[in-house]
Amino acid sequence: MNKDAQNPADTVSISVNGEPRALAPATTLDVLVAALTPAPSGVAAAVNETVVPRGHWPVTVLGDGDRVEVLTAVQGG
């Protein structure tokens, strides 16, 4: 995953939690989540407003213009 890509033709532009991000082509959701969170426990992810089950993360390839939301459950009261 390349956040600060040198050549825009070699990247895919997405938004993650509302922030623009450039990724290498064919980056999957599991790779992105691993880069954003220390552990995937308690994490949910959605692509284009559709929740993606954790078992589908490794086969969910992110494409240009995708909107990704990564949410982490927080315990407390």
N, C-alpha and C positions, 0 to 999 in steps of 0.2 A: 504494500500500500504506500502510495507516494503522495503525501499531503501537499508538498511544495514541488510539483512536477516542473521539470525544465521545458518540456515540449508538450503544449496542450493537445497536439494530435495523438499523443501517447497516453491520454488520460480520459477518464469518464468523470463528468461533473455531476455531483449529487448534492443534496442538502442533508445534513445530519442534525437533528434537533434544531432545525431552522438556520444552521450555519453552513455556508458553502464549503465543499471539500472536493478535492480531486483525487481520484483513485486510479490504480492501474486497471486496464480493461480486464474483464472476467473476474474481478474481485467478488467473492461470495460474502453473504451476510455474516457467516460465522467468523470470517477473517476480520471483518470490520468490527464486530462486537468484541472480539478478543483484543483488538487494538484500543478499544475505548474503555473497557472494564477489566479490573484485575481478575475477576472470576465471573462466569456466566450465571451463577446461582442467583435466583431472584431477579433475573433480567428478562424483560419482554421486548420484542422488536416488531415494528410494523413497517411495511413498505407501501407507500402510496395509500396510506390510511387503512391498510389491511394487515391485521396481526398475522405474523408468520410463525407457525409452530416451530419450536426449537429443533425438532427432527428434520425440518426442511431447510434450516439455515445453511448447511453445507452445499445444498444444491440450488440455493437462491442466488443467482448471479445478478449483481446490481448493474443497472444500465443508466445511460446518460439521462439526466433529468429526474431520476428517482428521488423521492422524498422519504427519508428514513427517520424513524423515531426510535430511540433506544431508551427504555425506561427501567430504572432500578427500584425495586421495592425497598422501602425503609421501614424498619420496625420502630415502634415507639408509640407514644400516646399523648 
